[in-house]
Amino acid sequence: MNKKIAILGPGGQYNHLIFRRIKELGYHAELMPLVKKTLDKIEEYDSIIIGGGPARLENNSEELKVVKELLLNEDKPVLGICLGFQAISLAYGGKLTRTQPAFGPQKIIVKEKNELFEGIPEVFLVWESHNDTVSELPKEFKVLAYAEKGHIEAAKHIKKKIYGVLFHPEVEHSQFGLKILLNFITLA
């Protein structure tokens, strides 16, 4: 249990909760800003979580540049949560769509079982808090889960250990959230 997880946070309300959940699972975690100088510290960590944030990415091009550089230079497992998933998608050429704000429970359906959803039922409830959705995945990614309403909730890079979830597994209202975080940590 000596794995170290870097949590890169662009200022989202749940990033401290991600930190706390990782600690509850018994792992070392450090919450760091999503800025270029943070990338120099990443080497000492086993896996990376890119948390959420209140902004829209087209207004935060500096953060998107940091995510692109991170993904270009790292082979470690990466999990993007909410805005983090959106940033990963944009970094690889995906597209976002502005939607009505989504805040609250959402039923999701796992389309493809894999290591992130190992030991988790095909249908479960999660907590959402976002304004944009990933409307078009990059060609290097495949869909893992959809919302009952039809939008993409989770995806994975087809060759690398890069995952994204639109929902917030760190929030207590997300069923199996701790299990999803634990499944991700064990990939390192």
Backbone hydrogen bonds, N-H to C=O, Kabsch-Sander energy under -0.5 kcal/mol:
donor,donor_aa,acceptor,acceptor_aa,energy
5,I,28,H,-2.7
6,A,47,S,-2.5
7,I,5,I,-0.5
7,I,30,E,-3.1
8,L,6,A,-0.7
8,L,49,I,-3.2
9,G,7,I,-0.7
9,G,32,M,-3.0
12,G,52,G,-1.3
15,N,12,G,-1.0
18,I,14,Y,-1.9
19,F,15,N,-2.0
20,R,16,H,-2.2
21,R,17,L,-2.6
22,I,18,I,-2.4
23,K,19,F,-2.0
24,E,20,R,-2.5
25,L,21,R,-1.6
26,G,23,K,-1.6
27,Y,22,I,-1.9
28,H,3,K,-1.6
30,E,5,I,-2.0
32,M,7,I,-3.1
32,M,30,E,-0.6
34,L,9,G,-1.0
35,V,33,P,-1.8
38,T,35,V,-1.3
39,L,35,V,-0.6
39,L,36,K,-1.4
40,D,37,K,-0.9
41,K,38,T,-1.9
42,I,38,T,-0.6
42,I,39,L,-0.6
44,E,41,K,-1.2
45,Y,42,I,-2.3
46,D,4,K,-2.6
47,S,4,K,-1.4
48,I,77,P,-2.5
49,I,6,A,-3.1
50,I,79,L,-2.8
51,G,8,L,-2.6
51,G,49,I,-0.7
59,N,56,R,-1.6
60,N,57,L,-2.1
63,E,60,N,-0.7
64,L,60,N,-1.6
65,K,61,S,-2.3
66,V,62,E,-1.8
67,V,63,E,-2.2
68,K,64,L,-2.5
69,E,65,K,-2.4
70,L,66,V,-2.5
71,L,67,V,-2.7
72,L,68,K,-2.0
73,N,69,E,-1.7
74,E,70,L,-1.2
78,V,161,K,-2.5
79,L,48,I,-2.4
80,G,163,Y,-2.6
81,I,50,I,-3.0
81,I,79,L,-0.5
82,C,80,G,-0.5
82,C,165,V,-3.2
84,G,81,I,-2.4
86,Q,82,C,-2.2
87,A,83,L,-2.6
88,I,84,G,-2.2
89,S,85,F,-2.5
90,L,86,Q,-2.5
91,A,87,A,-2.7
92,Y,88,I,-1.5
93,G,90,L,-1.4
94,G,89,S,-3.6
95,K,136,E,-2.5
97,T,133,T,-2.5
99,T,131,N,-3.1
102,A,130,H,-3.3
103,F,101,P,-0.6
104,G,128,E,-2.4
106,Q,126,V,-2.2
108,I,124,F,-2.9
109,I,146,Y,-3.0
110,V,122,E,-3.5
111,K,109,I,-0.6
111,K,144,L,-2.7
112,E,144,L,-1.8
117,F,114,N,-0.7
118,E,115,E,-0.8
120,I,117,F,-1.6
124,F,108,I,-1.7
126,V,106,Q,-2.6
128,E,104,G,-2.7
130,H,102,A,-2.2
133,T,97,T,-2.3
135,S,95,K,-1.7
135,S,133,T,-0.9
136,E,95,K,-1.8
141,F,138,P,-1.9
142,K,156,K,-2.5
144,L,154,A,-3.0
145,A,154,A,-1.7
146,Y,109,I,-2.3
147,A,151,H,-3.0
148,E,107,K,-2.8
150,G,147,A,-2.0
152,I,134,V,-0.6
153,E,145,A,-2.7
154,A,145,A,-1.8
155,A,164,G,-2.3
156,K,142,K,-2.2
157,H,162,I,-2.8
158,I,140,E,-3.5
162,I,160,K,-1.5
163,Y,78,V,-3.0
163,Y,161,K,-0.5
164,G,155,A,-2.2
165,V,80,G,-2.8
166,L,153,E,-2.8
167,F,153,E,-0.6
168,H,127,W,-2.7
171,V,168,H,-1.3
174,S,171,V,-2.3
175,Q,125,L,-2.6
175,Q,173,H,-0.7
177,G,174,S,-1.6
180,I,176,F,-2.3
181,L,177,G,-2.3
182,L,178,L,-2.8
183,N,179,K,-2.9
184,F,180,I,-2.1
185,I,181,L,-2.4
186,T,182,L,-2.1
187,L,184,F,-1.6
188,A,185,I,-1.5
